[in-house]
Amino acid sequence: VSLEITEDLGMLLGIFTAEGSTASRTGSRSNVITQSEILNPEVCRELKLAWTRTFAWDLKHFRTADQRIFYLPILYAQFFKTLCGEGSENKHVPDFVFNANLGVIRSYLRGLFSGDGYSDGTRINIASESRTLIEQVAYLLAYFDLDCRIRVCYNSRFKLYYYQLSVIGTSSRLKFHERIGFLQERFRKVPANGPRNKELLPISTAGLIYVKTRILNR
């Protein structure tokens, strides 16, 4: 697949990184993006619009609105899997995004945070099983002069560890909403002052250099 690198493509890749899944077996039809059209109508609407503008045909969907499934044809699923990784623990930012213009990076991050992140007025967080993805997101946020921290969390229900990134500081949270933002209206709350969690690990300049080195060596 040969495509122009546009903001619509960035949005699609961000949403897929957050909500997409592909089957390991070649030829399987279990390649989908899942989302609730009741809870997140803005995400579903933007997904459909960006898909049509990018590929010039409408994305098919199934099931009820509260558990909407958008089906990815096999070749398109392979395209997204190659760029974004297979399985939650192996997701990563597509390599080309790091050198794309800020509009594409902004769209990617907006799609990603709208799929896997949230904001309640005092916090802006995103979580993933993929350490690589969370480190790369921290690196991309630095493009917009945003401060963040990462911590390791444990989900006792599913017995797995995951990584949570938090945008820290009132000024960074304000800039996030101004420069990136969420698709969902309910997440566009004016950020308030909040205490910094001392347990969070800061993303230092040295840490960003380490992440960049890992990216270049992939």
Salt bridges, closest charged atoms under 4 A:
ASP8 OD2 - ARG53 NE 2.79
GLU37 OE2 - LYS48 NZ 2.86
GLU37 OE1 - ARG68 NE 2.62
GLU46 OE2 - ARG53 NH2 3.41
ASP95 OD1 - ARG218 NH1 2.59
ASP120 OD2 - ARG123 NH2 2.61
GLU135 OE2 - ARG131 NE 2.78
GLU135 OE1 - ARG214 NH1 3.57
ASP145 OD2 - LYS175 NZ 3.05
GLU185 OE1 - ARG188 NH1 2.85
